[in-house]
Each structure stands twice: as structure tokens, then as C-alpha cells.
Amino acid sequence: MKSTADATQSTEITRDGKTVRIDVYPDGEGHWILEIVDQDWNSTVWDETFAIAEEAMRAGVEAVEKEGIDTFIGPQDEPSVH
């Protein structure tokens, strides 16, 4: 995975028949935004940004592994912010 300044990166994780997509994209100011999106388009966006894309992607994967995929599955009344 390369940290190119204008490339959105994503990967999918499936656990127990449920899938989320981890998206990492530039914020336009030299940092990276982390967002996890479920199959119904509910999303969780981190408040903090990351210095490099790999760091953001790693944080997303670790969050799903540690907190469980159900944490990131909606529907939710409001967007979830980490």
C-alpha cells in the first residue's frame, strides 16, 4: 500500500457473514482520514487524522479486530465518531 497524496485506499473485512469496508483517503492538508462503512452505507469516521495511509489502515483493521465487527454495523441514529 503506497501513501500517494490523492489515492483513496480501501479493504474489506468479513466476520460472521458481516462485511465492512475500511476507507482511507487524503484530507487535502497532508493527512489521512479513516472511515469504516458497513454494507448498508452506515459509516464511522475517526475524529483524528493520520500522518500516513498505512497508519490509518492499520488503525481501522485493529479497531475491527479489537472491538468486533458488530461495533461498526448500523443502522445508527447518528454518525459514529471515534
Backbone bond lengths (Angstrom), bond angles and torsions (degrees), N, CA, C in turn:
res aa  C-N    CA-C-N  psi(-1)  N-CA   C-N-CA  omega(-1)  CA-C   N-CA-C  phi
1 M - - - 1.449 - - 1.525 108.16 -
2 K 1.300 117.96 125.31 1.459 122.33 -179.99 1.520 110.21 -101.75
3 S 1.304 116.96 148.59 1.456 122.27 177.26 1.523 109.83 -92.67
4 T 1.290 117.13 66.48 1.456 119.14 176.82 1.519 108.69 -78.76
5 A 1.305 116.06 144.93 1.458 121.49 -169.90 1.524 114.58 -68.02
6 D 1.312 118.33 -15.73 1.452 118.42 -175.80 1.526 114.38 -129.67
7 A 1.307 117.41 16.74 1.461 120.40 -174.15 1.524 111.70 -110.21
8 T 1.332 115.98 121.69 1.453 120.84 172.13 1.515 108.01 -73.47
9 Q 1.314 116.00 137.16 1.458 120.96 177.75 1.516 107.98 -119.33
10 S 1.322 116.33 144.04 1.454 118.39 178.58 1.517 110.68 -149.66
11 T 1.320 113.59 157.87 1.454 121.96 174.56 1.514 107.41 -149.54
12 E 1.319 116.65 154.64 1.457 121.22 178.11 1.521 109.65 -110.79
13 I 1.342 114.43 145.08 1.457 121.36 174.82 1.524 106.87 -126.27
14 T 1.326 116.28 131.84 1.463 121.78 177.27 1.517 109.07 -120.35
15 R 1.313 115.36 130.03 1.462 122.75 175.83 1.521 107.34 -138.56
16 D 1.309 117.04 133.85 1.470 122.07 176.57 1.530 112.05 52.18
17 G 1.324 117.30 38.08 1.464 121.79 178.22 1.514 114.66 76.12
18 K 1.320 117.81 7.32 1.466 122.80 179.34 1.520 108.34 -112.97
19 T 1.323 115.71 139.65 1.465 120.28 -176.99 1.518 110.88 -124.48
20 V 1.328 115.55 138.47 1.462 122.26 169.65 1.518 107.78 -125.66
21 R 1.317 115.62 153.00 1.462 121.74 175.35 1.521 107.81 -110.81
22 I 1.305 115.56 131.25 1.466 121.33 176.22 1.520 107.02 -99.48
23 D 1.333 115.98 118.29 1.462 122.22 178.75 1.517 109.71 -110.20
24 V 1.303 115.64 136.74 1.457 123.18 175.50 1.518 106.28 -127.73
25 Y 1.325 116.73 124.72 1.459 119.69 -177.90 1.526 110.88 -144.99
26 P 1.333 116.47 155.20 1.467 120.50 -176.55 1.523 111.49 -70.23
27 D 1.333 114.99 147.52 1.464 120.25 178.83 1.524 113.04 -93.86
28 G 1.324 116.91 0.43 1.463 120.82 -179.59 1.513 113.80 85.83
29 E 1.328 116.28 -4.03 1.464 120.96 -178.85 1.525 111.93 -123.92
30 G 1.320 116.08 19.11 1.458 119.62 176.65 1.520 115.42 93.00
31 H 1.323 117.30 4.50 1.457 121.13 178.77 1.528 109.46 -119.55
32 W 1.334 115.63 176.42 1.460 121.56 -176.19 1.518 111.12 -122.21
33 I 1.326 115.98 138.66 1.466 124.11 179.40 1.524 108.14 -100.19
34 L 1.321 115.92 140.77 1.462 122.63 177.27 1.523 109.08 -112.00
35 E 1.331 115.63 129.77 1.459 122.09 178.33 1.526 108.49 -139.30
36 I 1.328 116.11 135.88 1.460 121.11 174.29 1.523 107.39 -114.15
37 V 1.331 116.09 127.32 1.462 122.96 -174.76 1.523 108.85 -120.11
38 D 1.346 116.36 131.89 1.462 118.66 177.69 1.528 110.87 -89.99
39 Q 1.328 116.63 179.76 1.460 120.53 -174.98 1.524 113.13 -69.72
40 D 1.342 118.19 -12.11 1.466 121.86 176.25 1.530 112.12 -103.47
41 W 1.327 116.94 14.18 1.468 125.10 178.00 1.523 114.62 70.82
42 N 1.343 117.55 16.00 1.460 119.69 169.40 1.521 106.33 -73.83
43 S 1.330 116.90 141.74 1.458 117.73 -177.19 1.526 112.54 -133.26
44 T 1.318 113.31 153.04 1.457 123.22 174.54 1.521 106.10 -121.95
45 V 1.336 116.04 121.65 1.461 121.44 -178.67 1.523 108.50 -116.51
46 W 1.314 116.05 132.18 1.459 121.19 178.72 1.523 109.99 -73.54
47 D 1.323 116.58 140.43 1.466 122.03 174.49 1.522 110.55 -67.61
48 E 1.322 115.82 -41.86 1.459 119.67 -177.80 1.526 110.12 -79.91
49 T 1.306 115.54 151.67 1.461 120.80 172.15 1.522 107.99 -104.06
50 F 1.315 116.02 170.12 1.455 121.78 -175.38 1.522 109.98 -122.92
51 A 1.319 116.05 149.41 1.465 121.35 -177.47 1.523 112.31 -69.24
52 I 1.335 116.50 -36.50 1.465 119.83 -179.80 1.528 109.40 -135.04
53 A 1.313 115.73 155.01 1.467 121.58 -177.21 1.526 111.67 -60.59
54 E 1.313 116.99 -40.70 1.457 120.47 -178.02 1.519 111.71 -60.70
55 E 1.333 116.24 -38.15 1.466 121.22 178.92 1.532 110.05 -64.58
56 A 1.315 116.91 -42.64 1.465 121.04 178.92 1.521 111.17 -65.06
57 M 1.324 116.86 -44.76 1.461 120.57 -179.81 1.523 110.57 -62.87
58 R 1.312 116.53 -43.41 1.469 121.36 178.97 1.535 110.09 -60.49
59 A 1.326 116.92 -42.08 1.468 120.82 179.46 1.532 110.79 -63.37
60 G 1.329 116.94 -38.58 1.461 120.57 178.81 1.515 112.16 -66.14
61 V 1.313 116.44 -46.73 1.467 121.02 179.21 1.532 109.79 -62.40
62 E 1.320 116.92 -44.92 1.463 120.64 179.78 1.528 111.50 -62.87
63 A 1.326 117.56 -38.08 1.467 120.64 179.09 1.524 110.93 -63.01
64 V 1.332 117.00 -44.43 1.463 120.33 178.75 1.529 110.14 -63.88
65 E 1.322 117.01 -42.35 1.459 120.50 -179.15 1.533 112.07 -67.09
66 K 1.328 117.41 -42.62 1.469 121.03 -176.12 1.527 112.78 -79.28
67 E 1.335 116.68 -42.81 1.463 120.86 -174.61 1.522 113.01 -90.12
68 G 1.325 116.53 -17.64 1.453 120.97 -178.10 1.515 111.38 91.69
69 I 1.317 115.29 146.33 1.462 120.18 -175.71 1.530 112.09 -64.46
70 D 1.344 117.22 -31.32 1.464 119.89 -178.79 1.523 112.86 -61.38
71 T 1.327 116.64 -25.22 1.463 120.82 177.39 1.525 111.10 -59.68
72 F 1.329 116.24 -28.45 1.461 121.25 -173.50 1.531 113.05 -107.98
73 I 1.324 116.54 12.76 1.455 121.41 178.12 1.518 108.29 -103.97
74 G 1.351 117.00 127.21 1.460 122.79 179.78 1.512 110.22 -88.24
75 P 1.331 120.36 -163.09 1.462 122.38 6.59 1.526 112.11 -78.00
76 Q 1.321 113.57 157.72 1.447 121.04 179.07 1.524 107.43 -128.22
77 D 1.318 115.91 145.93 1.473 119.53 178.59 1.526 111.42 -67.62
78 E 1.319 115.29 -34.83 1.456 121.43 -179.24 1.521 108.53 -133.45
79 P 1.328 117.50 155.64 1.472 118.70 175.70 1.523 109.84 -59.80
80 S 1.304 115.59 140.54 1.462 121.16 177.40 1.517 108.71 -86.74
81 V 1.323 115.62 133.63 1.459 120.62 179.65 1.516 108.02 -119.27
82 H 1.310 116.96 132.80 1.466 121.95 179.73 1.498 110.13 -103.93
